[in-house]
Amino acid sequence: MDDIARQSVVRSQSSESFLHVLNSPSIQNKLSHEGGRLAQLVSGLPRDELLAEELYLTFFSRFPTDEEKQVALSYVQQADGRQQAAEDLAWSMMNSLEFLFNH
């Protein structure tokens, strides 16, 4: 297989994975599962700063920058509930280019 064909296959697989994460009800169900990891983080980490840091460590294997942390904290504080905010943040992280191309 030549390089062009190989790149096409890789690109196609990446596109399929990307669309799966964007559209998959099973992914959303995992994020909102009452006994799941995300629910454990929300209940086990009482400070929003710790929740934001743990989400970044979970999805990106790094701490958030100061700006990223402020955006996450602002979102959590204005959301209707911590669990919903955490689900939204996790979903947006899973759909980021950083997550999709590094994991």
C-alpha positions as CSV (number, residue, x, y, z in Angstrom):
1,M,0.0,0.0,0.0
2,D,1.5,3.4,-0.9
3,D,1.6,6.4,1.4
4,I,-1.3,8.1,-0.2
5,A,-3.6,5.1,0.3
6,R,-2.4,4.6,3.8
7,Q,-3.1,8.3,4.7
8,S,-6.6,7.9,3.3
9,V,-7.3,4.9,5.5
10,V,-6.0,6.6,8.6
11,R,-8.0,9.8,7.8
12,S,-11.2,7.7,7.2
13,Q,-10.8,5.9,10.5
14,S,-10.1,9.2,12.3
15,S,-13.3,10.7,10.8
16,E,-15.4,7.7,11.8
17,S,-14.0,7.9,15.4
18,F,-14.7,11.6,15.5
19,L,-18.3,11.2,14.3
20,H,-18.8,8.4,16.8
21,V,-17.8,10.5,19.7
22,L,-19.9,13.4,18.5
23,N,-23.1,11.4,17.9
24,S,-22.9,8.4,20.2
25,P,-25.8,8.1,22.7
26,S,-23.6,5.4,24.5
27,I,-20.9,8.1,25.1
28,Q,-23.5,10.4,26.6
29,N,-25.0,7.6,28.7
30,K,-21.6,6.9,30.1
31,L,-21.0,10.5,31.0
32,S,-24.4,10.8,32.7
33,H,-24.3,7.4,34.5
34,E,-25.2,7.9,38.2
35,G,-22.5,5.5,39.4
36,G,-19.9,6.4,36.8
37,R,-16.5,8.0,37.1
38,L,-17.8,11.4,36.3
39,A,-20.5,11.2,39.1
40,Q,-17.8,10.0,41.5
41,L,-15.6,13.0,40.6
42,V,-18.5,15.4,41.1
43,S,-19.4,14.0,44.5
44,G,-15.9,13.3,45.7
45,L,-14.3,16.6,44.8
46,P,-16.2,19.4,46.7
47,R,-14.1,22.3,45.2
48,D,-14.8,23.3,41.6
49,E,-11.1,24.0,41.1
50,L,-10.2,20.3,41.9
51,L,-13.0,19.1,39.6
52,A,-11.7,21.2,36.7
53,E,-8.1,20.0,37.3
54,E,-9.3,16.3,37.5
55,L,-11.2,16.6,34.2
56,Y,-8.2,18.0,32.5
57,L,-6.0,15.3,33.9
58,T,-8.5,12.6,32.8
59,F,-9.1,13.8,29.3
60,F,-5.7,15.5,28.4
61,S,-3.2,14.0,30.9
62,R,-2.3,17.5,31.9
63,F,-3.3,20.3,34.2
64,P,-5.4,23.1,32.7
65,T,-3.8,26.4,32.0
66,D,-4.9,29.3,34.2
67,E,-7.2,30.5,31.4
68,E,-8.7,27.1,30.8
69,K,-9.3,26.7,34.6
70,Q,-11.1,30.1,34.7
71,V,-13.3,29.2,31.8
72,A,-14.2,25.8,33.4
73,L,-14.9,27.4,36.8
74,S,-17.0,30.1,35.2
75,Y,-19.1,27.5,33.4
76,V,-19.5,25.3,36.5
77,Q,-20.6,28.3,38.6
78,Q,-23.2,29.5,36.0
79,A,-24.6,26.0,35.2
80,D,-27.9,24.6,36.6
81,G,-26.0,21.9,38.5
82,R,-22.5,20.6,39.1
83,Q,-23.2,17.2,37.5
84,Q,-24.6,18.8,34.3
85,A,-21.7,21.2,34.1
86,A,-19.2,18.3,34.5
87,E,-21.0,16.3,31.8
88,D,-20.9,19.3,29.5
89,L,-17.3,20.0,30.2
90,A,-16.4,16.3,29.7
91,W,-18.3,16.1,26.5
92,S,-16.6,19.2,25.1
93,M,-13.2,17.9,26.1
94,M,-13.9,14.6,24.4
95,N,-14.8,16.4,21.3
96,S,-11.8,18.7,21.3
97,L,-9.0,18.2,18.7
98,E,-6.5,17.7,21.5
99,F,-8.4,14.7,22.8
100,L,-9.4,13.3,19.4
101,F,-5.9,13.4,17.9
102,N,-4.0,12.4,21.0
103,H,-6.1,9.5,22.4
